[in-house]
Structures are given as C-alpha cells and as structure tokens.
Amino acid sequence: MNIMLTFWKQLRTAERAQLAQQCETQVVYLSQIAYGHRRASGPLAMRIERQSSGAVTRHDLRPDLYPEAATV
C-alpha cells in the first residue's frame, strides 16, 4: 500500500502547493514521490512526516533509512 499516494490524492491543489512550500520542495517532486517515480531524501522524508502530522511517516517513505516507524 502506498501511504504517500493515498495521502496525496486526498489533498486539493492548494493544499498540495502548501505542503510543497512547507517541505521546501516543489509540487511536481512530491507528486513524483507519491507515484513512486522518485524517492524522498532522508531530510525530506522527515519534513513530509512533520508537515503531514504523521499521516505519512519517514518509515513509509524510506524504510531503508528509518527501519522502524518513528513518531513526529
């Protein structure tokens, strides 16, 4: 199950833009992560976790870097 994609699809366009701004990245890059075309860096995975209020965890995005689900 792709938690990031599920989360991404429920966001409106303005919410996606806000998330990208808060995560210090671009909407297109977050979309590529959500659809599995790119991987988030470790720091970006942590920012996504923080800005999504834990809906998407760093473990969801990078289990190779964060083997256990961490709390926000």
N, C-alpha and C positions, 0 to 999 in steps of 0.2 A: 504494500500500500504506500502511495506517495503522499505523505502528510503535507509536504510543501505545496504540491499541486492542488490538493483539496482546499487548503487554506487560501491559495492564490485565486482560485476560481470563485470563491465567495466574496472577494473584495471588489468594490466598484473601482472605476478608473481613477477617480480622485484619491481613493484610499491606497491604491497601488502606487500612485505618484508620491503620496505622503510617506508610505513605507520605504520607498526607494530613497527619498530625501533623508529620512531618519537613519537609514542604514548606510548613508554616504555612498550610494551607488546609483545606477540607472535602472529604470523600469524594465528595459529590454534585457538587462543582465539578470534581474530577478526572475523574469519570465523564462529565460534560458535555464536557470537553475530549477525552477518549478517543473519544467517539461523534461528535465534530465539531459539537456544538451551540454550543460556546464556544471561544475562543482563549485560550491562556495569555499572560499578560503577559510581557515580557522577563525580569524578575527571577524569575517563577515558572518559566518555561522553563529557566532556569539551575538552579534548585533541583531541578526534576524530573530534569534531566540528572545532577546530582550524586548525588541520592538513588537513582536507578536504576542507578548505577555505569556510566553511559554507554549503557545499553540503549536509552534514548530520548534523543536529543540535542536541544540547543536548536535546531539547524538543522531537525530533524524537525518540531518544534512551531512554529517561527517563522522560516521561510526568508527572510521579508521583513526581519527584523531581523538574522539571522545567516546570511548567504548561503553561507558555507562551513561544513561540519561541523567543529565545534571539539572539542577533547579536554577531558575532565573535569579 
